[in-house]
């Protein structure tokens, strides 16, 4: 049986796409009786404490500032290599975290798989470690394209086995070229070189423990267990590596990071009330493009034009503080732009969503039973997420460059009127719900704690 109260430290960056699912996992583990501390940048404290978890503030990295200041003649930089590496290591600001792990002595550290300095620090403390993956599948597996590619296996030359191998090869070559450039520019103080020194002091051979042929930059840990914070049913067909466990979508429902202003709240409530009074005849389209990706104002204007031609449609747009309302004004009637919207709440009323392909938003669409029109942002794994949306029939991939108002309107009409999309979303939502019902995430932690 699992310990009634294992000490677990969960470590995540402050990016919403990483923070939210990691915090939802931590919240569930705390509800199961474990003692959770959540480590992230200071800005995450209010959200973490809102969920009743202990908080450990991570010191922000100063490494990029070090690189910017690390100038001088190449020979002089090489002659001062030891001193420069010490400063680079100090700039990674990992010392306070390492001391906290040593003092806390957790039974398990769950850490985002891109936070390599924190993985090394936890390894140096001799604690059990598992990685958290917030992307779609990042591993080379037969029949899987790399996750940045909007490619469907078996469709087109890129979807052929040879085409997918070429995509992986191109990625490998780009990563190697990038590593050479960074190594030359940093003159021995590139991140990988400093990580190798840190790992050596922790008793780790970084070359043996990592794999630079996988998708993550600069490398992927090759032996540590991984909890993937999504549903395997959302993936393209493949067999995950044995050390990878899918624990289901981690959708953080309560996210009171900021209140809506009274005027914006009144505008939103008026939209929702009109939809309620119409008894299902009025359709609500929700559009959002994430907190890090900026939608082109031209795409938003085309979307507004599409909705304006349908008298029974209404559109609310969350600009996520990335686009100024002035850039898309004047707006047609029944189109409403907001600096920010509480996405889980609005999706609970929406009939269709227009989004950039972030997997966090797609998971939220599925849990709310909302089909999606995806105008892929082609950042991180958005291409792969979009491919999976199309593969499972839960949405449509639009063309952000070519789709005018008529094409956007046609896509939205299909999503609203063709029953296959709604049926596919509902089937996938049932698979999502089964993870929580079976307590897959809570049970997946037991073997990581040494419980048979």
N, C-alpha and C positions, 0 to 999 in steps of 0.2 A: 504494500500500500504506500501511496505517496505521503511524504511528511505533511503533517497538518499545517505547518507554518514554515515553509522554506524561505530563506532570505534570498530574494531575487533582485538583481540590479538590471534595469532595462535602460539602454543607452541609445539615443537617437539624435539626429541633427534637428535643427529648427525648421527645416523645409516642411510645409504642410503635407506634401506627398509622402514624407517619411514619418513625421511626427504623429499625424493622426492615426494611422494604422498601428504604429508601435504603442501608442498610448491606449488604444482600445484593447490590444492584447494585454498590456499591463493591468488595465482596469478589470478584465475578466479573471486574470490570475489572482488579483487581490480579492475579488469576490469569491474565489474558490478557497480562500483561506491562507494564501501565501502573503508574506510580508514584502511589499514592493517599494522600491525606491526608483524614481525615474530621473535619469540624468539627461539634461539637454542644456541649450543656451538659456541665458537668464530670461529672455522674452517668453519662454514657454511656462514659466512658473505659475502664472495665474490659471492657465488651463489645466495644468497638472494638479494643482492644489484644489481646483474646482471638483476634480474627481476623487479627492480624498487621499491622494498618494503623497508620500514623502518626496522631496525634490532635492536634487544635487545639481548645482549650477556648474556647467562646464566653462572653463576659461576659453575665450575665443582665440583661435589660432592667429599668430602674428607672422606666419611663414611667408605669405605673399608680400607683406611689408618688408621682411628680411630680404627677399629676392630683389625687390625694387631698389633697396639701398645697397645691395651687394655689388657695387661697381668697382672698376679699377682695371689696370692692365692685366691681361691673362696670366703672365708669369707671376706677378705679385699675388694674384688670387690663389694660384696653385701653391706658392711658397707658404701661404697662410692657411692652407687647407684645413689643418687640424682645428685651428681657432675658429675658422669660418663654420666648420661643421658643428662645433659646440654651440655657436650662436644660432645656427639653423635648427638644431635640436631643441634648444631652449625656446625658440620662436614657435615651435609646434605646440607649446603650452599644454603639455600633457602631465606635468609633474604633480599638480594638485589632484588630478584624477587618479593617478597611480597611487598616491598616498591614501586617498579616500577608499579605493578598492582594498588596499592592504589593511586599513583600519576596520573596514566594514566586514571583511572576510565573507562575502556572500556565498551561498551554496551554488549559485548559478548567475552568470552574466549573459544577458541577451543583448547583443550589440549589432547595430546596422552594419551590413557587410561592406560598406564603403568607408567606414571609420577605422582605417587600418592602424593608426596610432593608438587608438583605444583598445583595439584587439591585442596589440603587442603589450600594452601596459597591463591588461588583464591577464595575459599569459605569463607575464613576469611575476604576477602575484600568485600564480599556481592555482587559480580557480577554474572551475568548469566554465566553458564558453560555448555558446551557440550563436550563430549569425541569424539576422533577420533580413529577409529579402522583400523589398517593396515593389520590385519590377515583375513583369511577366518573366517566363523562363529565360535565364541568362546563360544557360549552359549549352554547349554544342552537343546536340543529340541528333540521331538520324531522322531526317524529315523535318527538321526545324530550321527556319531561316533565323538570322540574328535578329534580336528583338527591336532594333531600330528600323527594320525594313517593313514596309507595307507590302508584304508578299504573302500570297496564299499558296501552300504546297499544292502542286499539280495544276496551277493556273499560270499560263505564260512561261516564257523561258526562264524567268527568275524563279518561278515556282518548281522548276524541274530539279532533280537531285543535283545535276551538274551546275545549274544556276545557283542553287543555295550554297553549294561548296564554293563557288566563285565569290559569292557575297561574304562568306566567312574569310576567304583568302584575302579579299580586298581589305576587310577590317583588320586582319592580322598585319598586313603590310602598312596600313595607316598607323596602327598602334606602334609598330617598331620604328617607323620614321619619326613619329612624334616623340618617342622616348629618346632617340638619338639627338634630336634638336634640343629637348629639354636638358639632357645631360650636358651637352656642349655649352648651352647658355648659362647653366648654373655652375659650371666648372667644378663638378664633384659634389655640389650641394643640392642636387635635385632630390625630389621627395623620396624616390625609391632608394637612392643611396643612403639617405638619412634613416629611412625605415630599416634598411639592412643593418645599420649600426645599432639601432635600438633593439632589433630582434636578436642580434648576436649577444648583446648584453643580457637579454632575457632567456638565453639558451635556445633560441630558435634559429633554424636555417631557413631564411626566407625563400631561397630558391627551391628548397624541397617542399615547403609548406604551401607555396602559391603556384598559380598557373596563369601566365600572361597571354595564353592563346584563347582564353574565354572572352566574354563580352566586356566586362567591367574594365575601366581604365584606372590605374595602370595594370592591375592584376586581380584575380579572384582567388580567395583562399580555397585550397584544394582538398582539405581533409576535415575541417570542422563541420559539425552538423548544422543544418540550415532549416529554419522555419520560414516557409513562404507564406506571406500574409494575403493569400488569395485562394480561390477555388480551383482545383485541378480541372473541374468541368469547364472552366472558362478558357483553358489552354487549347492550343492546337494539339491534335493527337500525338502523343509521344510518351515514352517511359522516363520519368524523372530519375536522376541519380539516386541511389539507395540512401544517401545521407540527407536527402531533401524531403521534408515533410510539408505538404500543403495543409494548412490549418483553417482554411476558409477565409472569406473576406472580412477584414477588420474595419468596419464602418463605425466611426466615432459619431454617435448621434448628437450628443450635447457638446456644442462648441461655442460657448459664450465669449469669444475673443473680443467682440465689440458689439455694443448695442446699435440698433438702427435709430436714426434721428426720428423725432416725432412726425415730421413732414413725410419722410420716406416711408415710415411705418403706415401712416394713413393712406398714402398712395397705393402701397401694396395691398392693404386690407380692402381697399375699394375694388381693385382688380379681382381679388379672390371672391369678394362678395358678388360681383357681377357674374362670375362663373358659377357660383352656387345657385344664384337665382335662375340661371338659364337651364338648370337641370341636365347638364351634360351636352347641351347643344352648342355652348360656347367653348372653344378649345383654347387651352393655355399653352403657349410655347415658351419654354425657359431657355435662355442662352447664357452661357458662361464659358470663359476660356482660361480659367485657372489663375493662380496667383503669381506665376512666373512667366507665363506666355502672354504676349501682347497680340490681341486680335487686330488685324488691319481695320481701320475705320471704314475702308471701302467694302469689306465683307459685311460689317454690321449694317451699313447703309443698304446693301443689296438684300440682306435678311429682312430689314425693316420694310423694304419695298415689296418683298414677297408676301409678308403678313398683311400689308395694307390692302392687297387685292382680294383678301378673303374677309368679308364682313363679320363672320362668326369666329374669327381668330383674334387672340390678343397675345402680345409678346412682352415679356419682361426680360431685361438684359442686365446681368451683373457685370459691371466694368472692372471689378476687382482693383479699382484705383490705378489701372494700367492705361486707360484711355480716358481722355477728357470728354465730358458730355458735349462740349462745344465742337468737338471733332466730328460728331455724327448728327449735329443739329442742322436744320429743324427736323423733328421726328414726326412721322405721320400719326394720325389718331390711332389709338389702340396699341401704340408702341411706347414702352416706358423704360427708360434707362436709369439705373441706380449705381451709385459708386460701389456699393457692396450689397449682397443679399445673403441671408442665411440659407445656404443651399439645401440642406436636408429638409427644412421646412417647405421651401418652395417646390422642390421635387415631389413632395407629398401631394401637391395639387396639380402638377403639370401633366399634360397629355403627351408631350414629346419634348426632348431636350436637344439643344444644339451645342456641341462642345468640341474641344480640341483633341480629345483622345487620351487624356490623362486617366490612368486606370482607377484612381481614387474616385473620380467623378463617374466613370462607367460602372464601378461597383455600386455606387449610390443609386444610379439609375436602375440597375437590376433589382436592388433591394426595394425600390419603390414601384417596380413594374412599369418603368418608363422607357420606351424605345428611343434610340438616339440617332441624330444626324451628325456625323463626325466630319469636321473640317480639320484634318490632322495638322498638328503643329510641328511634327517631325523633330521634336526634342526628346532626348532620352529614349524611352521605349514606346513613344506614342504611335509610331508606325506599326509596331507589333500588336499593340492594343487595338488599333483600328482594324487590322487584319482579323483579329479574333472576333470583333464585333460583327464583321461581315460574315465570317465563317459560321458563326452560331445563329445568324439571322435575326439578331436583336437590334439591328440598325443598318444604316446606309453610309458609305463613305462618299462624301461630296468632293468636288474639285474646287478648292478655294480660289484658284486663279481664274477658272473659266466659268463657274456657275453664276449666272445672272439671276435676277429675281424670279424669272419663269422657271428656271431649273430648280432653284431652292424651293419654290412653291410646289413643284411636282414631287420632289423628294418628301416634303412634309406631308403632302396629301397621301402618298403611299404609306408612310408610317402611321398616319391617323386612320386610314381606311382599310388597308389590307390586313386581314386578321392574322396572317402568319407571323408578323412581327410581334404582336402582343402575345400570341401563344408561345413563341420562342422565349420571350422575356419571362413569362410566367413559369415555364419549365426550368429555366436557369435559376430563377428566384427560389424555386422549391429546393434545388440542389444547394443553393447558398444557405437556406434556412436549416438544412439538415446538419450542417457543420456545427451550428450553435446548439441544436437539439441534442446532438450526440456528444457535445462537449469535446470536440476534437482538439482544440487548442489546449485546453486544460490537461487532457490526457497525454498530449504530445510532449508535455514538459516532464512527465514522470520519468521516462528513460534518461532524459538529460540530467536528472537529479540522481541517477544511479538506482532508480526503483525498477525492478524487473517487471 
